[in-house]
Amino acid sequence: MKSAIIKSLFATVLLIFVSNFNLQSQPADNRDKMREMVKYLSSDELKGRFPGTDGIEKAAAYIEEQFQSIGLKKFANSYRQEFDVTTALKAGDDNNVIFETIIQRPGIPVEKLPRAKQNWVVNQDFVPLAFSDNKQVYGEIAFVGFGISAPELKYDDYEGIDVKGKIVLLISENPDKDKKDSPFLQYSSLRYKATNARNKGAIGMIMVKIQGDSMNVFERLEYSNIGKNSGIVAIQAWRQSLSKFFPKNKLLIELENNIVKNKKPESFILPNVFVSIKTDLQDVKSSTSNILGYVEGTDTKLKDEFIVVGAHYDHLGYGGPTSMKGHGGRPQVHNGADDNASGVVSMIEIAQKFMQNPPKRSVIFVSFSAEEMGLLGSVHFVNNAPIEIDKITSMINLDMVGRMKKNELTVFGTSSSNAFDSIIDSLDLSDTVAVTKASDAYGPSDHASFVTKNIPVLMFFTGIHEDYHKPSDDWDKINYQGMIWATDYIYSVVNTLANTESRPSFQRTSIGEAPKRRTDREQGYGEVWFGIIPNFEEHPLGCKISGSTPGSPADKAGLVADDIIVQIDDANIKNLYDFMYKVRSHKAGDVLNVHILRGKDYKEKVELKVTLVTKTK
């Protein structure tokens, strides 16, 4: 499941007790079977199931075997729906950094003074940062401390210094260093610093690590499809290689210590130093697959309609930018037992139930890949569905259903069809499982891809926990009896939908705040609400959206699906991070001038005014 699952999870929800199935303890062998399946899918052998790896291929083959043994039918004679994703970055052969130092000689004009050149070595003196643009820049160097502009904290590293056309040099982290409750935390991410530098007019960025145990350990080239289009050349430098270019009266270590101690900027232009930076980053493409099969319906008419039951089977591999493990230490396998081996195993169990007793409508079972990379598998599915998309009557998503606490199960998306509440409420009451209804139809998981196609959705979820996106999300922490209860309940909902004569109609209604993806230690949009539904596929022109939340400021202003936000006020918007940082800097009541592109080939330019409101808790 994508980052930081909705802060206000239990706000404005209705607690009801539901069940139209037998919630007595299942036979021990059923629990044992589910345990063994989760145990394998979340084993170290599968190495975190990251797309493009042998581990996820083993998982895909295992799920195929389960589909085959159950007897699910194939589309186009295969359980696989293959697609390509970018899974990594590599440094090409054309990365170079050349420093020029002016040699001072009395009586000679500056422009005629000789310059000493020093060529840096990639992976020794520098490495490109993963979100760097591929191009060459040249200019003076401006030291800007931690690269932070925080007016509410009365701190701005850019105050009193003009960095237009220059390369900024900045320190990682923030002036409070390791302080966990620092007000500077929201300004610590490198992506924020890159956006801030670009908006100040800088053409390049050199990052040096803050003093500490890892100050000479380079950041890994980890690919993220969000914010890749950063609009600035960016590298990381080795402290020792960089320090020699600071004047003797302003040494890097002393400047850093002063800022940390006094919380005051120490920004200046490095005298007599110029730098040329050329970056060459190349995408590494990998093939991955959604795994899908179906149970054919029994009704001669209704069997041509389909319900999709989905659960993503990919995870984080050894961590990456969305890991919650924290910085430092060796990479560790993130096994993802709850996220989302639990959903996959529950989906397989439901598929087996339907094979034994087929419903009137057909039911497609899909294990999506690349969900953790931005819902890429489900986006590919809805854009390349094996059946006509309007034949899909609803989508049921299982994401993290293995950690049931206090016998509670949450279902999201009840507002996406006016039929869902009555279906849930019609189930017999039970005091065994408490089902919490949440109207939000959009959330950071695969059902969101179906909402954008006007398909009613429900997502089932047993709650966030301290092992979320950490190496400690292991098979032995799963509540297997709770998984069985959740699986039986979800089956009953799908069975009702699959046998009801009328299909649920899609309802576009208020669905709460847009999802928050807690990556790079960002905390969302702050205390104000704009209301876009993000599109996690990168677009070269700007921040493309999948729509706007009904009733939100964005909706009222007229932003619609496929619009590309390119500018807000005077700030260029290249990606979702740029959008997030800009909105976060404002307060409720502020009116933003939003420039968008839309229409055929995005030739139509539109300016809209969006009035921010207070975020609903």
C-alpha positions as CSV (number, residue, x, y, z in Angstrom):
1,M,0.0,0.0,0.0
2,K,1.3,3.5,-0.8
3,S,2.8,5.6,1.8
4,A,1.2,7.1,5.0
5,I,-2.3,5.7,4.6
6,I,-4.6,8.6,5.2
7,K,-3.9,10.3,8.6
8,S,-7.5,10.7,9.6
9,L,-8.3,7.0,9.0
10,F,-11.2,6.8,11.5
11,A,-12.5,10.3,11.1
12,T,-16.2,10.5,10.0
13,V,-16.7,6.8,9.7
14,L,-19.7,4.7,10.7
15,L,-19.0,1.6,12.8
16,I,-21.4,-1.2,12.2
17,F,-21.3,-4.9,13.0
18,V,-21.8,-7.1,9.9
19,S,-21.7,-10.6,8.7
20,N,-23.7,-12.9,6.5
21,F,-21.2,-15.8,6.8
22,N,-20.1,-18.3,9.4
23,L,-17.4,-16.6,11.6
24,Q,-16.7,-19.7,13.6
25,S,-13.0,-20.6,13.8
26,Q,-12.0,-22.3,10.5
27,P,-10.2,-25.6,10.5
28,A,-6.6,-25.5,11.5
29,D,-5.5,-26.8,8.1
30,N,-7.0,-23.8,6.4
31,R,-5.1,-21.4,8.6
32,D,-2.0,-23.5,8.1
33,K,-2.4,-23.4,4.3
34,M,-2.8,-19.6,4.3
35,R,0.2,-19.3,6.7
36,E,2.4,-21.3,4.4
37,M,1.4,-19.2,1.4
38,V,2.1,-15.9,3.2
39,K,5.3,-17.4,4.6
40,Y,6.6,-18.2,1.1
41,L,5.6,-15.0,-0.6
42,S,7.2,-13.0,2.2
43,S,10.3,-15.1,2.5
44,D,13.9,-13.8,2.1
45,E,14.1,-16.1,-1.0
46,L,11.8,-13.6,-2.8
47,K,13.9,-10.7,-1.7
48,G,11.1,-8.2,-1.3
49,R,9.4,-8.9,-4.6
50,F,10.6,-5.8,-6.4
51,P,9.7,-5.5,-10.1
52,G,12.4,-6.7,-12.5
53,T,14.0,-9.1,-10.0
54,D,14.2,-12.8,-9.7
55,G,12.2,-12.6,-6.5
56,I,9.1,-11.1,-8.0
57,E,9.4,-13.6,-10.9
58,K,9.3,-16.4,-8.4
59,A,6.2,-14.8,-6.8
60,A,4.5,-14.5,-10.1
61,A,5.2,-18.1,-11.0
62,Y,3.8,-19.1,-7.6
63,I,0.6,-17.2,-8.1
64,E,0.3,-18.6,-11.6
65,E,0.5,-22.1,-10.1
66,Q,-2.2,-21.3,-7.6
67,F,-4.5,-20.0,-10.4
68,Q,-3.8,-23.1,-12.4
69,S,-4.5,-25.5,-9.6
70,I,-7.7,-23.7,-8.7
71,G,-8.8,-23.9,-12.4
72,L,-9.2,-20.2,-13.2
73,K,-9.6,-19.5,-16.9
74,K,-7.0,-17.6,-18.9
75,F,-7.2,-14.6,-21.2
76,A,-5.4,-15.0,-24.5
77,N,-4.2,-18.4,-23.3
78,S,-2.0,-16.9,-20.5
79,Y,-2.2,-15.8,-16.9
80,R,0.3,-13.0,-17.6
81,Q,-0.3,-9.4,-18.7
82,E,3.2,-8.1,-19.3
83,F,4.4,-4.5,-19.3
84,D,7.6,-2.6,-18.9
85,V,8.6,-0.4,-16.1
86,T,11.7,1.7,-15.2
87,T,13.1,-0.1,-12.2
88,A,16.6,1.5,-11.8
89,L,18.9,4.2,-12.9
90,K,22.5,4.0,-13.9
91,A,25.2,6.6,-14.5
92,G,26.1,6.8,-18.2
93,D,29.5,7.4,-19.6
94,D,29.0,11.2,-20.1
95,N,29.0,12.4,-16.4
96,N,31.7,15.0,-15.7
97,V,32.5,17.8,-13.3
98,I,35.2,20.3,-14.0
99,F,36.2,23.0,-11.5
100,E,37.9,26.2,-12.6
101,T,39.9,28.3,-10.1
102,I,41.0,31.8,-11.0
103,I,44.8,32.2,-10.3
104,Q,45.2,35.7,-8.9
105,R,48.0,37.9,-10.4
106,P,48.5,41.6,-9.5
107,G,47.7,44.0,-12.2
108,I,45.9,41.6,-14.6
109,P,42.2,42.0,-15.2
110,V,40.0,39.2,-13.8
111,E,38.8,38.2,-17.3
112,K,42.4,37.6,-18.4
113,L,43.6,35.7,-15.4
114,P,44.5,32.1,-16.0
115,R,42.3,29.4,-14.6
116,A,43.4,26.1,-13.1
117,K,41.1,23.2,-14.0
118,Q,40.4,20.1,-11.9
119,N,38.5,17.2,-13.3
120,W,36.4,15.2,-10.8
121,V,36.0,11.4,-11.0
122,V,32.5,10.0,-11.0
123,N,31.9,7.6,-8.0
124,Q,35.0,9.0,-6.3
125,D,34.5,12.8,-6.1
126,F,30.8,13.0,-7.1
127,V,27.7,11.1,-8.2
128,P,24.6,12.5,-9.9
129,L,21.5,12.6,-7.8
130,A,18.7,10.4,-9.0
131,F,16.3,13.3,-9.9
132,S,18.9,15.3,-11.8
133,D,18.2,16.6,-15.3
134,N,20.4,15.3,-18.0
135,K,22.2,18.4,-19.4
136,Q,25.3,20.6,-18.9
137,V,25.5,23.8,-16.8
138,Y,28.3,26.2,-16.0
139,G,28.5,29.0,-13.5
140,E,29.6,30.5,-10.2
141,I,29.0,28.6,-7.0
142,A,26.8,30.0,-4.3
143,F,27.0,28.4,-0.8
144,V,23.4,28.4,0.6
145,G,23.8,26.5,3.9
146,F,21.0,23.9,4.1
147,G,19.1,25.4,1.1
148,I,16.0,26.1,3.2
149,S,13.5,28.9,2.9
150,A,11.1,28.8,5.9
151,P,9.5,32.2,6.5
152,E,7.4,30.9,9.4
153,L,10.6,29.9,11.2
154,K,12.3,33.3,10.3
155,Y,15.0,31.4,8.5
156,D,16.0,31.7,4.8
157,D,19.3,30.5,3.4
158,Y,18.6,32.5,0.2
159,E,18.0,35.9,1.9
160,G,20.4,38.5,0.6
161,I,22.0,36.4,-2.1
162,D,21.2,36.2,-5.8
163,V,21.6,32.7,-7.2
164,K,20.1,33.2,-10.6
165,G,22.2,31.5,-13.2
166,K,24.5,30.0,-10.5
167,I,25.1,26.5,-9.1
168,V,24.1,26.3,-5.4
169,L,26.0,24.3,-2.9
170,L,24.1,23.1,0.1
171,I,24.2,20.7,3.0
172,S,21.9,17.7,3.5
173,E,19.4,17.5,6.4
174,N,18.7,20.6,8.4
175,P,20.1,23.0,11.1
176,D,18.7,20.8,13.9
177,K,20.6,17.8,12.7
178,D,19.2,14.7,14.4
179,K,16.4,16.4,16.4
180,K,13.3,14.2,15.8
181,D,10.7,16.9,16.5
182,S,12.5,19.7,14.6
183,P,10.3,22.2,12.8
184,F,12.8,22.1,10.0
185,L,12.0,18.4,9.2
186,Q,9.6,19.3,6.4
187,Y,12.4,21.2,4.7
188,S,15.0,18.4,4.9
189,S,14.3,16.4,1.7
190,L,16.6,16.8,-1.2
191,R,13.7,17.1,-3.6
192,Y,12.4,20.1,-1.7
193,K,15.9,21.7,-1.8
194,A,16.1,21.1,-5.5
195,T,12.7,22.7,-6.1
196,N,13.6,25.6,-3.9
197,A,16.9,26.2,-5.6
198,R,15.3,26.0,-9.1
199,N,12.6,28.4,-8.1
200,K,15.2,30.8,-6.9
201,G,16.8,30.8,-10.3
202,A,19.7,28.3,-9.8
203,I,20.7,26.2,-12.7
204,G,22.4,23.5,-10.8
205,M,22.8,22.0,-7.3
206,I,25.7,20.4,-5.4
207,M,24.8,18.5,-2.3
208,V,27.3,17.6,0.4
209,K,26.4,15.4,3.4
210,I,26.1,16.8,6.8
211,Q,28.9,15.9,9.2
212,G,28.4,12.4,10.6
213,D,29.2,8.8,10.2
214,S,27.8,8.7,6.6
215,M,29.1,12.0,5.4
216,N,31.3,10.3,2.8
217,V,28.7,7.7,1.7
218,F,27.0,8.6,-1.5
219,E,23.3,8.4,-1.9
220,R,22.3,5.4,-4.0
221,L,20.8,5.9,-7.5
222,E,17.3,4.7,-6.6
223,Y,14.7,5.3,-9.2
224,S,11.4,6.9,-8.3
225,N,8.8,7.7,-11.0
226,I,7.6,10.7,-8.9
227,G,9.5,13.9,-9.3
228,K,12.0,12.6,-11.8
229,N,11.4,15.6,-13.9
230,S,13.1,18.0,-11.5
231,G,14.2,20.8,-13.8
232,I,17.7,21.2,-12.3
233,V,21.1,19.5,-12.7
234,A,22.0,17.9,-9.3
235,I,25.0,16.0,-8.0
236,Q,26.3,14.9,-4.6
237,A,30.0,15.7,-3.8
238,W,32.5,14.1,-1.4
239,R,33.2,16.6,1.4
240,Q,37.0,16.3,1.1
241,S,37.0,17.0,-2.6
242,L,34.7,20.0,-2.2
243,S,36.2,21.6,1.0
244,K,39.4,22.7,-0.8
245,F,37.4,25.3,-2.8
246,F,36.3,27.2,0.3
247,P,38.3,30.3,1.4
248,K,40.4,29.9,4.5
249,N,38.3,32.4,6.4
250,K,35.1,30.5,5.5
251,L,35.7,26.8,5.8
252,L,32.9,24.5,5.2
253,I,33.0,22.8,8.6
254,E,33.0,26.1,10.4
255,L,30.1,27.5,8.4
256,E,28.1,24.4,9.1
257,N,28.8,24.5,12.8
258,N,27.9,28.2,12.9
259,I,24.5,27.6,11.2
260,V,23.7,24.7,13.5
261,K,24.6,26.7,16.6
262,N,23.1,30.1,15.7
263,K,20.3,29.1,13.3
264,K,21.4,31.9,11.0
265,P,22.4,31.6,7.4
266,E,26.0,32.0,6.3
267,S,25.4,32.2,2.5
268,F,27.9,33.7,0.1
269,I,29.4,33.3,-3.4
270,L,32.6,31.3,-3.4
271,P,35.3,33.6,-4.7
272,N,37.2,32.8,-7.9
273,V,35.6,29.4,-8.4
274,F,33.5,28.2,-11.4
275,V,32.2,24.8,-12.2
276,S,30.9,22.9,-15.2
277,I,28.6,20.0,-14.5
278,K,27.3,17.5,-17.0
279,T,25.0,14.7,-15.9
280,D,24.1,11.5,-17.8
281,L,21.5,9.3,-16.1
282,Q,20.0,6.4,-18.0
283,D,16.8,4.5,-17.2
284,V,17.0,0.7,-16.7
285,K,13.8,-0.9,-18.1
286,S,12.5,-4.2,-16.8
287,S,9.5,-6.4,-17.8
288,T,7.0,-7.4,-15.2
289,S,3.5,-8.9,-15.2
290,N,0.1,-8.6,-13.7
291,I,-1.2,-12.1,-13.0
292,L,-4.9,-12.6,-13.9
293,G,-7.5,-15.3,-14.4
294,Y,-11.3,-15.5,-14.2
295,V,-14.3,-17.5,-13.1
296,E,-16.9,-17.5,-15.8
297,G,-20.4,-16.5,-14.7
298,T,-23.3,-18.9,-14.9
299,D,-26.0,-16.5,-16.1
300,T,-26.3,-16.3,-19.9
301,K,-26.6,-12.5,-19.8
302,L,-24.8,-11.4,-16.7
303,K,-21.7,-13.5,-17.4
304,D,-20.6,-10.8,-19.9
305,E,-20.3,-8.4,-17.0
306,F,-17.2,-8.7,-14.7
307,I,-16.2,-7.9,-11.2
308,V,-12.5,-7.4,-10.6
309,V,-10.9,-8.6,-7.4
310,G,-7.4,-7.4,-7.0
311,A,-4.4,-7.5,-4.7
312,H,-0.9,-6.3,-5.6
313,Y,2.0,-8.7,-5.1
314,D,5.0,-6.5,-5.5
315,H,6.9,-4.8,-2.6
316,L,9.9,-2.7,-1.9
317,G,12.8,-5.1,-2.5
318,Y,15.6,-3.8,-0.2
319,G,13.8,-0.6,0.7
320,G,14.2,2.3,-1.6
321,P,12.8,5.8,-1.2
322,T,9.5,4.8,0.4
323,S,11.0,2.6,3.1
324,M,10.2,3.6,6.6
325,K,13.4,1.9,8.0
326,G,15.3,5.1,8.4
327,H,18.6,6.2,7.0
328,G,21.9,4.4,7.6
329,G,22.8,0.8,8.0
330,R,23.0,-1.9,5.4
331,P,20.1,-2.5,3.0
332,Q,17.6,-5.1,4.3
333,V,15.0,-7.2,2.6
334,H,11.5,-5.8,3.0
335,N,9.4,-8.9,3.0
336,G,5.9,-7.3,2.9
337,A,4.0,-10.0,4.6
338,D,1.0,-7.8,5.3
339,D,1.8,-5.5,2.4
340,N,0.7,-7.3,0.5
341,A,1.2,-11.1,0.7
342,S,-1.9,-11.1,3.0
343,G,-4.0,-9.6,0.2
344,V,-2.7,-11.9,-2.4
345,V,-3.4,-15.1,-0.3
346,S,-6.9,-13.8,0.6
347,M,-7.6,-13.2,-3.0
348,I,-6.6,-16.7,-4.0
349,E,-8.8,-18.1,-1.2
350,I,-11.7,-16.1,-2.6
351,A,-11.0,-17.3,-6.1
352,Q,-11.1,-20.9,-4.9
353,K,-14.5,-20.3,-3.2
354,F,-15.9,-19.0,-6.5
355,M,-14.5,-21.8,-8.5
356,Q,-16.4,-24.2,-6.3
357,N,-19.6,-22.2,-6.6
358,P,-19.6,-19.8,-9.6
359,P,-21.8,-16.7,-9.4
360,K,-24.0,-15.2,-12.1
361,R,-21.4,-12.6,-13.2
362,S,-17.9,-13.4,-14.1
363,V,-15.1,-12.5,-11.7
364,I,-11.6,-11.5,-12.7
365,F,-8.8,-12.1,-10.2
366,V,-5.7,-9.9,-10.6
367,S,-2.5,-9.7,-8.8
368,F,-1.0,-6.4,-9.8
369,S,2.7,-5.6,-10.1
370,A,4.4,-2.2,-9.6
371,E,1.8,-0.9,-7.2
372,E,4.5,0.4,-4.9
373,M,6.0,2.3,-7.8
374,G,2.8,4.3,-8.4
375,L,-0.1,2.0,-9.2
376,L,1.6,1.2,-12.5
377,G,0.2,-2.3,-12.8
378,S,-3.4,-1.4,-12.2
379,V,-3.0,1.7,-14.5
380,H,-1.8,-0.7,-17.2
381,F,-4.7,-3.0,-16.6
382,V,-7.4,-0.4,-16.9
383,N,-5.8,1.0,-20.1
384,N,-5.3,-2.5,-21.6
385,A,-8.1,-4.5,-20.0
386,P,-8.6,-8.0,-21.5
387,I,-12.3,-7.2,-21.8
388,E,-14.2,-3.9,-22.6
389,I,-13.7,-1.6,-19.7
390,D,-17.4,-0.7,-19.5
391,K,-18.1,-4.4,-18.8
392,I,-16.4,-4.1,-15.4
393,T,-19.2,-3.4,-12.9
394,S,-17.0,-2.9,-9.8
395,M,-13.5,-3.4,-8.4
396,I,-12.7,-4.9,-5.0
397,N,-9.2,-4.3,-3.7
398,L,-7.4,-6.2,-0.9
399,D,-4.4,-4.3,0.5
400,M,-3.0,-5.1,3.9
401,V,-5.7,-7.4,5.4
402,G,-3.4,-9.5,7.6
403,R,-3.1,-7.5,10.8
404,M,-6.6,-7.5,12.2
405,K,-6.8,-5.9,15.6
406,K,-9.8,-6.0,17.9
407,N,-11.6,-7.8,15.2
408,E,-11.9,-4.6,13.1
409,L,-12.0,-4.5,9.3
410,T,-12.2,-1.2,7.3
411,V,-13.8,-0.9,3.9
412,F,-13.1,2.2,1.8
413,G,-15.1,3.5,-1.2
414,T,-18.6,3.1,0.0
415,S,-19.5,6.4,-1.6
416,S,-18.4,5.3,-5.1
417,S,-21.8,3.7,-5.6
418,N,-25.2,4.4,-4.0
419,A,-25.7,0.6,-3.9
420,F,-22.8,-0.2,-1.6
421,D,-24.2,1.1,1.7
422,S,-27.3,-0.9,1.4
423,I,-25.4,-4.1,0.4
424,I,-23.2,-3.8,3.5
425,D,-26.0,-2.9,5.8
426,S,-28.1,-5.8,4.5
427,L,-25.7,-8.3,5.9
428,D,-26.7,-10.0,9.1
429,L,-25.3,-8.6,12.3
430,S,-22.6,-10.3,14.2
431,D,-20.5,-9.4,17.3
432,T,-17.4,-11.1,15.9
433,V,-16.1,-8.6,13.3
434,A,-16.6,-4.9,13.4
435,V,-16.7,-3.4,9.9
436,T,-15.8,0.3,9.6
437,K,-17.3,2.0,6.6
438,A,-15.3,4.9,5.0
439,S,-16.7,6.8,2.1
440,D,-13.3,7.7,0.5
441,A,-13.2,6.2,-2.9
442,Y,-9.7,7.4,-3.7
443,G,-6.8,6.0,-1.8
444,P,-3.1,5.2,-2.5
445,S,-3.7,1.7,-3.8
446,D,-4.8,0.0,-7.0
447,H,-8.6,0.7,-6.7
448,A,-7.7,4.3,-7.5
449,S,-6.9,3.4,-11.1
450,F,-10.5,2.1,-11.5
451,V,-12.1,5.2,-9.9
452,T,-10.6,7.3,-12.7
453,K,-12.5,5.1,-15.2
454,N,-15.8,5.7,-13.3
455,I,-15.9,2.2,-11.9
456,P,-17.3,1.7,-8.4
457,V,-14.7,0.4,-5.9
458,L,-14.3,-1.0,-2.4
459,M,-11.0,-1.5,-0.7
460,F,-10.5,-3.7,2.4
461,F,-7.8,-3.0,5.0
462,T,-7.1,-4.1,8.5
463,G,-5.1,-1.1,9.6
464,I,-1.6,0.5,9.6
465,H,1.0,-0.7,12.0
466,E,4.6,0.0,13.1
467,D,6.1,-2.5,10.7
468,Y,4.6,-0.8,7.6
469,H,7.2,-0.5,4.9
470,K,9.9,-1.9,7.2
471,P,12.0,-5.1,7.1
472,S,10.0,-6.2,10.1
473,D,6.8,-6.8,8.2
474,D,7.2,-10.6,8.5
475,W,4.9,-13.7,8.2
476,D,5.0,-14.5,11.9
477,K,3.2,-11.2,12.8
478,I,0.1,-12.0,10.7
479,N,-3.2,-12.7,12.4
480,Y,-4.2,-15.7,10.4
481,Q,-7.6,-16.2,12.0
482,G,-8.3,-12.6,11.4
483,M,-7.3,-13.1,7.7
484,I,-9.8,-15.9,7.5
485,W,-12.6,-13.7,8.9
486,A,-11.7,-10.9,6.6
487,T,-11.5,-13.2,3.6
488,D,-14.9,-14.7,4.4
489,Y,-16.5,-11.3,4.8
490,I,-15.0,-10.0,1.5
491,Y,-16.2,-13.1,-0.3
492,S,-19.7,-12.5,0.9
493,V,-19.6,-8.9,-0.4
494,V,-18.3,-10.0,-3.8
495,N,-20.8,-12.8,-4.0
496,T,-23.6,-10.4,-3.4
497,L,-22.4,-8.0,-6.1
498,A,-21.8,-11.0,-8.5
499,N,-25.4,-12.3,-8.1
500,T,-27.4,-9.1,-7.9
501,E,-29.4,-8.5,-11.0
502,S,-28.7,-4.8,-11.3
503,R,-25.1,-3.5,-11.5
504,P,-24.0,-0.8,-9.1
505,S,-24.0,2.6,-10.7
506,F,-20.9,4.8,-10.2
507,Q,-21.4,7.8,-8.0
508,R,-19.0,10.8,-8.1
509,T,-19.2,12.3,-4.6
510,S,-17.0,14.0,-2.1
511,I,-14.2,11.6,-1.2
512,G,-12.0,13.5,1.2
513,E,-8.5,14.6,0.9
514,A,-6.2,13.5,-1.9
515,P,-3.9,10.7,-1.0
516,K,-0.5,11.4,0.6
517,R,2.5,9.4,-0.4
518,R,5.0,9.6,2.4
519,T,8.2,9.5,0.4
520,D,11.5,11.2,1.0
521,R,10.2,12.0,4.5
522,E,7.6,14.4,3.3
523,Q,4.4,14.9,5.3
524,G,1.9,15.7,2.7
525,Y,0.3,19.1,1.9
526,G,0.4,20.8,5.2
527,E,-2.7,22.3,6.8
528,V,-4.5,23.3,3.6
529,W,-6.5,21.5,1.0
530,F,-6.2,21.9,-2.7
531,G,-7.9,18.7,-3.8
532,I,-6.3,17.2,-6.9
533,I,-6.2,13.5,-7.5
534,P,-2.6,12.9,-8.5
535,N,-1.5,11.0,-11.6
536,F,1.7,9.1,-10.6
537,E,2.8,8.7,-14.2
538,E,5.5,11.3,-14.9
539,H,4.8,13.9,-17.7
540,P,7.6,16.0,-19.2
541,L,5.4,19.2,-19.4
542,G,4.4,19.3,-15.7
543,C,2.3,17.8,-13.0
544,K,-0.5,15.8,-14.6
545,I,-3.6,15.0,-12.6
546,S,-6.2,12.2,-12.7
547,G,-8.9,14.6,-11.6
548,S,-10.1,16.6,-8.6
549,T,-11.9,15.6,-5.5
550,P,-15.6,16.5,-5.7
551,G,-16.4,19.6,-3.7
552,S,-12.7,20.5,-3.3
553,P,-11.1,23.8,-4.2
554,A,-9.6,22.3,-7.3
555,D,-13.0,20.9,-8.4
556,K,-14.7,24.2,-7.8
557,A,-12.0,26.0,-9.9
558,G,-12.6,23.7,-12.8
559,L,-9.5,21.4,-12.8
560,V,-10.4,18.1,-14.5
561,A,-8.7,14.8,-15.4
562,D,-5.6,14.9,-17.6
563,D,-5.0,18.6,-16.9
564,I,-1.3,19.4,-16.5
565,I,-0.4,22.0,-13.9
566,V,2.6,23.9,-15.1
567,Q,2.7,27.0,-12.9
568,I,1.2,28.2,-9.6
569,D,1.7,32.0,-9.1
570,D,5.3,32.6,-10.0
571,A,6.5,29.0,-9.3
572,N,7.1,26.5,-12.1
573,I,5.5,23.1,-11.4
574,K,7.4,20.2,-12.9
575,N,6.1,17.3,-10.8
576,L,4.0,16.3,-7.8
577,Y,6.7,17.4,-5.4
578,D,6.8,20.9,-6.8
579,F,3.0,21.1,-6.4
580,M,3.1,19.8,-2.9
581,Y,5.8,22.2,-1.7
582,K,4.1,25.2,-3.3
583,V,0.7,24.4,-1.8
584,R,2.2,23.7,1.6
585,S,3.7,27.2,1.8
586,H,0.2,28.8,1.8
587,K,-2.6,29.1,4.3
588,A,-6.4,28.6,4.1
589,G,-8.0,31.5,2.3
590,D,-5.1,32.2,-0.1
591,V,-6.0,32.4,-3.7
592,L,-3.6,30.7,-6.1
593,N,-3.2,31.5,-9.8
594,V,-2.9,28.1,-11.4
595,H,-1.8,27.7,-15.0
596,I,-2.7,24.5,-16.7
597,L,-2.4,22.9,-20.1
598,R,-5.3,20.8,-21.6
599,G,-6.9,19.7,-24.8
600,K,-5.4,18.0,-27.8
601,D,-1.6,17.9,-27.6
602,Y,-1.9,20.2,-24.6
603,K,-1.9,23.3,-26.7
604,E,-4.7,25.0,-24.8
605,K,-3.5,27.2,-21.9
606,V,-5.9,28.0,-19.1
607,E,-5.5,30.1,-15.9
608,L,-7.7,29.2,-13.0
609,K,-8.0,30.6,-9.5
610,V,-8.0,28.1,-6.6
611,T,-9.0,29.2,-3.1
612,L,-7.4,27.0,-0.5
613,V,-9.4,25.8,2.5
614,T,-8.5,24.2,5.8
615,K,-7.7,20.5,5.5
616,T,-10.4,18.3,7.1
617,K,-9.0,16.3,10.0
